[in-house]
Amino acid sequence: MSFSSLGLSEEIVRAVTEQGYTTPTPIQMQAVPAVLGGGDLLAGAQTGTGKTAGFTLPLLQRLSSVERVKVNGHVPIRALILTPTRELAAQVEESVRVYGKYLPLTSACIFGGVGINPQIRLLKQGVDILVATPGRLLDHMQQNTVDLRNVQVLILDEADRMLDMGFIRDIKKILAVLPKKRQNLLFSATFSDEIKALADGLLNSPAMIEVARRNSTVEVIGQKIHPVDRDKKHPLLAHLIKTNQWNQVLVFTRTKHGANKLVEQLARDEITAMAIHGNKSQAARTRALADFKDGKLQALIATDIAARGIDIDQLPHVVNYDLPNVSEDYVHRIGRTGRAGATGSAVSLVCVDERDLLHDIERFIKREIPVEIVPGFEPDPKAKPQPIQLRSEGHRGGGGGGRRPQGGGGGGNRSQQPKTGGQGQGQAQAAKPRQGGPAKPQGAGPAQSRGPAARPASTHRSGGRGR
């Protein structure tokens, strides 16, 4: 199937083709016709499936196929896209601009992190498509600097993450000012009870799409556990990076303090690394992501919220330095690798404190993860578990699109194709699955290799102050 067969215009197909894509991914094949039909949509898709293009392409088609009518001499906002984090907002708006480059449509992105005045000036000029984080959009609503009375299409992207971050009240305030008659599209990686409740109140007889089974992981991702004592995690990570010659690895920590500390430790090992989290400025996060994309950093250390939306071509390695407190976040984390048909590896460094978290994750993904003990880093069998600091950045006040200054966000950058490096054959004992061996992955297959995903957010048309 080609993109033109989905009912997209020659201008849109041309822009997609110029990005090197010829075949739609499964989510695109189902979502594009559904959106073009004009009805509401509830779509379940894991990150990396090309879901951003799944709604941007038909949105561009719909808006460009009807006459553009100005209101009070300005272009009214006809489509509103809400995302949970700053960088994800920038990534989505970049996708809108890339695929709409041959169309007479305008777009803007508003989020926290920089001054609000450039946003106000931009909104006064009028835009067709506005991409925003909920907190900053509310700022504009309170200052009467944004007019949402002409919105025809509302898209909630990564709705599950927005609920996790406590945006439900903000979303309800935004919904209250939108026209009652509009098309609503809700995209979520999981269909939790909270998402179903939101969909019931928002969507009108929606079409339903789910391209990956609930709670599934990506089949092409090789997962393994390295048991290790808590004080040996950093030396083990440095050993893996150096021994396996990993040139590009995304490392997840539970806390912002842990991310900063790990960067300092890796620097002493002559491993280039930077951290992205909610306490980092917008400029610092953007710089870190750009350097990681360009191969100037071997390791990018991130908290869950800060990494939300990172989109990097053929990222070969993800490491869970700390296991996440929420099992669903494990799926989001490892989904950063193994994209677009490429293979990837997800390694978790697990100490005795995290055994319960590991069991929760395995129950969630319905499989056991193979265990591999690295020689020289054997865990002490007599080690006693200690309480884990359960507060992470994945709650209200820690998100990049949030209403509080310490928000973080996922990135929108993509990389050149990095060297994949080896898996350290001969450096570790053969994988030894627990009793019964690992079950086959439950996830759906990977997205087709030539389906479009969001392109890099190399520039932002606007920013916002710390919300």
C-alpha positions as CSV (number, residue, x, y, z in Angstrom):
1,M,0.0,0.0,0.0
2,S,1.2,3.5,-0.8
3,F,0.5,6.8,0.8
4,S,-1.4,8.1,-2.2
5,S,-3.8,5.1,-1.9
6,L,-4.7,6.4,1.6
7,G,-6.4,9.4,0.1
8,L,-3.6,11.9,0.7
9,S,-3.0,14.8,-1.7
10,E,-0.1,14.9,-4.1
11,E,1.5,17.7,-2.0
12,I,1.5,15.6,1.1
13,V,2.7,12.4,-0.6
14,R,5.5,14.4,-2.2
15,A,6.7,15.7,1.2
16,V,6.5,12.2,2.7
17,T,8.5,10.8,-0.2
18,E,11.2,13.4,0.2
19,Q,11.7,12.1,3.7
20,G,12.4,8.7,2.3
21,Y,9.2,7.0,3.2
22,T,7.1,4.9,0.7
23,T,5.0,2.5,2.7
24,P,2.7,3.4,5.6
25,T,3.1,1.7,9.0
26,P,0.2,-0.3,10.4
27,I,-1.0,2.5,12.6
28,Q,-0.9,4.9,9.6
29,M,-2.8,2.4,7.3
30,Q,-5.7,2.3,9.9
31,A,-5.6,5.8,11.3
32,V,-5.4,7.9,8.2
33,P,-8.6,6.7,6.6
34,A,-10.4,6.9,10.0
35,V,-9.4,10.5,10.5
36,L,-10.2,11.5,7.0
37,G,-13.7,10.1,7.6
38,G,-14.3,12.8,10.1
39,G,-15.3,10.7,13.1
40,D,-13.7,10.4,16.5
41,L,-10.8,8.0,17.0
42,L,-9.4,6.1,20.0
43,A,-6.0,4.7,18.9
44,G,-3.6,2.5,20.9
45,A,0.0,2.6,19.6
46,Q,3.4,2.1,21.3
47,T,6.0,4.7,20.7
48,G,8.1,4.2,17.6
49,T,5.1,3.0,15.4
50,G,4.8,6.1,13.4
51,K,1.7,7.3,15.2
52,T,2.6,11.0,14.9
53,A,2.3,10.8,11.1
54,G,-0.8,8.7,11.7
55,F,-2.6,11.8,12.8
56,T,-0.6,14.7,11.2
57,L,-1.0,13.4,7.6
58,P,-4.8,13.2,7.6
59,L,-5.0,16.4,9.7
60,L,-3.1,18.2,7.0
61,Q,-5.3,16.7,4.3
62,R,-8.5,17.7,6.0
63,L,-7.5,21.3,6.7
64,S,-6.0,21.9,3.2
65,S,-9.1,20.5,1.5
66,V,-11.5,23.1,2.7
67,E,-11.4,26.8,2.1
68,R,-9.5,28.8,4.7
69,V,-11.7,31.6,6.2
70,K,-10.1,34.3,8.2
71,V,-11.7,35.7,11.4
72,N,-11.2,39.4,12.1
73,G,-8.5,39.4,9.5
74,H,-6.5,36.6,11.0
75,V,-6.2,32.8,10.5
76,P,-8.1,31.0,13.3
77,I,-6.7,28.0,15.1
78,R,-8.5,25.1,13.4
79,A,-6.6,22.2,15.0
80,L,-5.3,21.8,18.5
81,I,-2.8,19.1,19.5
82,L,-2.0,18.6,23.2
83,T,1.1,16.7,24.3
84,P,2.5,16.0,27.8
85,T,6.0,17.4,27.3
86,R,7.8,20.3,25.7
87,E,10.1,18.4,23.4
88,L,7.3,16.1,22.3
89,A,5.3,19.2,21.4
90,A,8.2,20.5,19.3
91,Q,8.6,17.1,17.7
92,V,5.0,17.0,16.7
93,E,5.0,20.5,15.3
94,E,8.1,19.7,13.3
95,S,6.3,16.8,11.8
96,V,3.4,19.1,10.9
97,R,5.8,21.5,9.1
98,V,7.8,18.8,7.3
99,Y,4.8,17.0,5.9
100,G,2.8,20.2,5.2
101,K,5.7,22.0,3.5
102,Y,3.8,22.3,0.2
103,L,0.5,23.3,1.7
104,P,-0.7,26.8,2.6
105,L,-1.0,26.0,6.3
106,T,0.7,27.5,9.3
107,S,1.6,26.0,12.7
108,A,3.0,27.0,16.0
109,C,4.3,25.3,19.1
110,I,3.9,26.7,22.6
111,F,5.4,25.2,25.8
112,G,7.4,26.2,28.8
113,G,11.0,27.0,29.1
114,V,11.4,30.3,27.3
115,G,9.7,33.7,27.3
116,I,5.9,33.9,26.7
117,N,6.0,37.1,24.7
118,P,7.2,35.6,21.4
119,Q,4.3,33.2,21.6
120,I,1.8,36.0,22.1
121,R,3.1,37.8,19.0
122,L,2.9,34.6,17.0
123,L,-0.6,33.8,18.1
124,K,-1.8,37.3,17.2
125,Q,-0.7,36.6,13.6
126,G,-2.9,33.5,13.5
127,V,-2.1,29.8,12.9
128,D,-4.0,26.9,11.5
129,I,-2.5,24.2,13.8
130,L,-1.4,24.8,17.4
131,V,0.6,22.2,19.3
132,A,0.8,22.9,23.0
133,T,1.4,21.5,26.4
134,P,-1.6,21.9,28.7
135,G,0.0,24.1,31.3
136,R,1.3,26.8,28.9
137,L,-2.0,26.7,27.0
138,L,-3.8,27.5,30.2
139,D,-1.5,30.4,30.7
140,H,-2.5,31.9,27.4
141,M,-6.2,31.2,28.1
142,Q,-5.9,33.1,31.4
143,Q,-4.3,36.0,29.6
144,N,-6.8,35.9,26.7
145,T,-3.9,35.6,24.2
146,V,-5.3,32.5,22.5
147,D,-8.6,32.0,20.7
148,L,-9.9,28.4,20.6
149,R,-13.4,29.1,19.5
150,N,-12.8,27.9,15.9
151,V,-11.1,24.6,16.7
152,Q,-12.4,21.8,14.5
153,V,-10.0,19.0,15.4
154,L,-8.7,18.2,18.9
155,I,-5.8,15.6,19.3
156,L,-4.6,14.3,22.6
157,D,-1.2,12.7,22.0
158,E,0.2,10.3,24.6
159,A,-2.9,10.8,26.6
160,D,-1.8,8.1,29.1
161,R,1.3,10.1,30.0
162,M,-0.8,13.3,30.4
163,L,-3.0,11.5,32.9
164,D,0.1,10.1,34.7
165,M,1.5,13.6,35.0
166,G,-1.7,15.0,36.6
167,F,-3.0,17.0,33.6
168,I,-6.6,15.8,33.8
169,R,-7.9,19.1,35.4
170,D,-6.0,21.2,32.9
171,I,-7.4,19.1,30.0
172,K,-10.9,19.5,31.3
173,K,-10.5,23.3,31.6
174,I,-9.3,23.4,28.0
175,L,-12.2,21.2,26.8
176,A,-14.6,23.5,28.4
177,V,-13.8,26.4,26.0
178,L,-13.6,24.4,22.8
179,P,-16.5,24.2,20.4
180,K,-18.9,21.3,21.2
181,K,-18.9,20.2,17.5
182,R,-15.5,19.0,16.7
183,Q,-13.5,15.9,15.8
184,N,-11.6,14.3,18.7
185,L,-8.6,12.0,18.3
186,L,-7.1,10.3,21.4
187,F,-3.8,8.4,21.1
188,S,-2.4,6.4,24.0
189,A,0.2,3.7,24.4
190,T,-2.0,1.9,26.9
191,F,-5.8,1.6,27.5
192,S,-5.9,1.9,31.3
193,D,-9.2,2.4,33.1
194,E,-8.4,6.1,33.4
195,I,-7.9,6.4,29.6
196,K,-11.2,4.5,29.0
197,A,-13.0,6.9,31.4
198,L,-11.5,9.9,29.5
199,A,-12.4,8.5,26.2
200,D,-16.0,7.8,27.3
201,G,-16.4,11.5,28.3
202,L,-14.6,12.9,25.3
203,L,-15.2,10.8,22.2
204,N,-18.5,10.3,20.3
205,S,-18.9,6.8,18.9
206,P,-15.2,6.5,18.1
207,A,-13.5,4.1,15.8
208,M,-11.0,2.0,17.7
209,I,-7.5,1.1,16.6
210,E,-4.9,-0.9,18.5
211,V,-1.8,-1.9,16.6
212,A,0.1,-3.4,19.5
213,R,-1.6,-5.7,22.0
214,R,-2.1,-4.2,25.4
215,N,1.0,-4.2,27.7
216,S,3.2,-5.6,24.9
217,T,6.9,-5.1,24.2
218,V,8.6,-4.9,20.9
219,E,9.7,-8.2,19.5
220,V,12.9,-7.0,17.9
221,I,14.2,-5.7,21.2
222,G,16.6,-8.1,23.0
223,Q,16.0,-7.8,26.7
224,K,18.3,-9.0,29.5
225,I,18.9,-8.6,33.2
226,H,22.4,-8.1,34.7
227,P,22.1,-8.8,38.5
228,V,24.5,-6.6,40.3
229,D,25.1,-5.1,43.8
230,R,23.7,-1.6,44.1
231,D,27.2,0.0,44.6
232,K,28.5,-1.8,41.5
233,K,26.0,-0.4,39.0
234,H,28.2,2.4,37.9
235,P,31.3,0.3,37.4
236,L,29.2,-2.3,35.5
237,L,27.7,0.3,33.2
238,A,31.1,1.8,32.4
239,H,32.4,-1.8,31.8
240,L,29.5,-2.5,29.4
241,I,30.0,0.7,27.5
242,K,33.7,0.3,27.0
243,T,33.9,-3.4,26.5
244,N,31.0,-3.5,24.0
245,Q,32.1,-0.2,22.4
246,W,28.7,1.3,22.7
247,N,28.8,4.6,20.9
248,Q,25.2,5.6,21.7
249,V,23.3,4.4,24.7
250,L,20.2,5.9,26.5
251,V,20.4,5.3,30.2
252,F,17.4,5.7,32.5
253,T,17.7,6.7,36.2
254,R,14.9,6.9,38.7
255,T,15.7,10.4,40.0
256,K,17.2,13.7,38.8
257,H,19.9,13.6,41.4
258,G,20.8,10.1,40.3
259,A,21.1,11.2,36.7
260,N,23.5,14.1,37.6
261,K,25.6,11.8,39.8
262,L,25.9,9.2,37.1
263,V,27.1,11.8,34.6
264,E,29.9,12.8,37.0
265,Q,30.9,9.2,37.6
266,L,31.0,8.4,33.8
267,A,33.1,11.5,33.2
268,R,35.8,10.1,35.5
269,D,35.7,7.0,33.3
270,E,36.3,9.1,30.3
271,I,32.8,8.4,29.0
272,T,31.1,11.4,27.5
273,A,27.6,11.9,29.0
274,M,25.0,14.5,29.8
275,A,21.7,14.4,31.7
276,I,18.3,15.6,30.8
277,H,15.6,16.0,33.5
278,G,13.2,18.5,34.9
279,N,15.8,20.7,36.6
280,K,17.7,21.3,33.4
281,S,16.9,24.4,31.4
282,Q,15.2,24.1,28.0
283,A,18.5,25.1,26.3
284,A,20.5,22.5,28.2
285,R,18.1,19.7,27.3
286,T,18.1,20.8,23.7
287,R,21.9,20.9,23.6
288,A,22.2,17.5,25.2
289,L,19.8,15.9,22.8
290,A,21.5,17.5,19.8
291,D,25.0,16.3,21.0
292,F,23.7,12.8,21.6
293,K,22.1,12.8,18.1
294,D,25.3,14.0,16.5
295,G,27.4,11.3,18.2
296,K,29.3,13.8,20.5
297,L,28.0,11.9,23.6
298,Q,28.2,8.2,24.2
299,A,25.6,8.2,26.9
300,L,22.4,10.3,27.5
301,I,21.2,10.0,31.1
302,A,17.5,10.6,31.4
303,T,14.6,10.4,33.8
304,D,11.3,8.9,32.5
305,I,9.6,12.2,31.9
306,A,12.6,13.9,30.4
307,A,12.9,11.1,27.8
308,R,9.3,11.0,26.8
309,G,9.1,11.7,23.1
310,I,12.8,11.0,22.3
311,D,12.8,9.8,18.7
312,I,16.2,8.7,17.4
313,D,16.7,6.5,14.4
314,Q,18.2,3.1,15.1
315,L,19.1,3.8,18.7
316,P,20.9,0.6,19.5
317,H,21.0,0.4,23.3
318,V,18.8,1.3,26.2
319,V,19.9,0.7,29.8
320,N,17.7,0.7,32.8
321,Y,20.2,1.8,35.4
322,D,17.3,1.9,37.9
323,L,14.1,-0.1,37.2
324,P,11.1,2.2,36.9
325,N,8.5,2.3,39.7
326,V,5.7,1.9,37.3
327,S,5.8,-1.2,35.1
328,E,4.3,0.5,32.1
329,D,7.3,2.9,32.0
330,Y,9.5,-0.1,31.3
331,V,7.7,-0.6,28.0
332,H,8.0,3.1,27.2
333,R,11.7,3.0,28.0
334,I,12.8,0.0,26.0
335,G,10.5,1.2,23.1
336,R,13.2,3.9,22.5
337,T,15.2,1.2,20.7
338,G,14.2,-1.3,18.1
339,R,12.4,1.2,16.0
340,A,11.5,1.2,12.3
341,G,12.4,-2.5,11.9
342,A,15.9,-2.1,13.4
343,T,17.1,-4.4,16.2
344,G,17.9,-3.1,19.6
345,S,19.0,-4.2,23.1
346,A,17.5,-3.3,26.4
347,V,19.7,-4.1,29.5
348,S,18.5,-3.7,33.1
349,L,21.0,-3.5,36.0
350,V,19.0,-5.0,38.8
351,C,20.1,-5.0,42.5
352,V,18.5,-6.9,45.4
353,D,16.4,-3.8,46.2
354,E,14.6,-4.0,42.9
355,R,13.5,-7.6,42.8
356,D,9.9,-6.8,43.5
357,L,9.9,-4.1,40.8
358,L,11.3,-6.7,38.4
359,H,8.6,-9.2,39.2
360,D,6.0,-6.6,38.6
361,I,7.5,-5.8,35.2
362,E,7.6,-9.4,34.2
363,R,4.0,-9.9,35.2
364,F,3.1,-6.8,33.2
365,I,4.8,-7.9,30.0
366,K,3.8,-11.5,30.6
367,R,7.3,-12.9,30.1
368,E,10.5,-13.6,32.1
369,I,13.5,-11.6,31.1
370,P,16.7,-13.6,30.6
371,V,19.4,-13.2,33.3
372,E,23.1,-12.8,32.4
373,I,25.7,-12.4,35.1
374,V,28.7,-10.4,34.0
375,P,32.0,-11.9,35.3
376,G,33.6,-9.7,37.9
377,F,30.2,-8.2,38.9
378,E,28.6,-11.2,40.5
379,P,26.1,-10.0,43.1
380,D,26.5,-10.8,46.8
381,P,24.0,-13.6,47.6
382,K,23.8,-12.4,51.2
383,A,22.9,-8.8,50.3
384,K,19.8,-7.5,52.0
385,P,17.2,-5.3,50.3
386,Q,16.8,-1.7,51.3
387,P,13.8,0.6,50.7
388,I,13.7,2.3,47.4
389,Q,13.1,6.0,47.0
390,L,9.8,5.7,45.2
391,R,9.3,9.3,44.2
392,S,10.4,9.9,40.7
393,E,9.9,12.6,38.1
394,G,6.9,10.9,36.6
395,H,4.3,12.7,38.7
396,R,2.6,16.0,38.8
397,G,5.0,18.9,38.8
398,G,7.8,16.9,37.1
399,G,6.6,17.0,33.6
400,G,7.8,19.3,30.9
401,G,4.3,20.5,29.9
402,G,3.3,20.9,33.5
403,R,2.2,23.9,35.5
404,R,5.3,24.0,37.7
405,P,8.8,25.3,36.9
406,Q,10.6,22.0,37.4
407,G,9.0,20.3,34.4
408,G,11.0,18.1,32.0
409,G,10.2,16.8,28.6
410,G,11.0,14.2,26.0
411,G,13.2,15.1,23.1
412,G,12.3,15.3,19.5
413,N,15.7,14.7,18.0
414,R,16.7,11.9,15.7
415,S,20.2,10.7,14.9
416,Q,22.4,9.7,12.1
417,Q,22.7,6.0,11.9
418,P,25.1,5.1,14.7
419,K,27.4,2.2,14.9
420,T,25.5,-0.5,16.6
421,G,28.5,-2.0,18.5
422,G,28.6,-5.5,19.7
423,Q,26.9,-7.2,22.6
424,G,30.1,-8.1,24.3
425,Q,30.4,-11.7,23.2
426,G,32.8,-13.4,25.5
427,Q,32.5,-10.7,28.1
428,A,29.6,-12.2,30.0
429,Q,28.3,-15.6,30.7
430,A,25.8,-17.1,28.4
431,A,22.3,-15.9,29.0
432,K,20.6,-18.1,31.6
433,P,16.9,-17.7,31.6
434,R,15.1,-18.5,34.9
435,Q,13.3,-21.8,35.2
436,G,11.1,-22.4,32.2
437,G,13.0,-20.0,30.0
438,P,11.7,-16.7,28.6
439,A,8.4,-16.8,26.9
440,K,8.2,-15.4,23.4
441,P,7.5,-11.7,23.3
442,Q,3.8,-10.7,23.4
443,G,4.2,-7.6,21.3
444,A,3.1,-7.0,17.8
445,G,5.8,-6.8,15.1
446,P,7.8,-3.7,14.5
447,A,6.7,-0.9,12.4
448,Q,7.6,-1.2,8.7
449,S,10.9,0.4,8.0
450,R,9.8,3.1,5.6
451,G,6.8,4.5,7.5
452,P,7.2,8.1,8.6
453,A,7.6,9.1,12.2
454,A,8.0,12.5,13.6
455,R,10.9,14.4,12.3
456,P,13.5,16.3,14.4
457,A,12.5,19.4,16.3
458,S,15.6,21.3,15.1
459,T,14.0,24.7,15.6
460,H,11.1,25.9,17.7
461,R,8.8,28.6,16.5
462,S,8.0,29.6,20.0
463,G,8.6,28.8,23.5
464,G,7.3,29.5,26.9
465,R,8.3,30.1,30.5
466,G,8.9,27.1,32.7
467,R,5.5,25.4,32.6
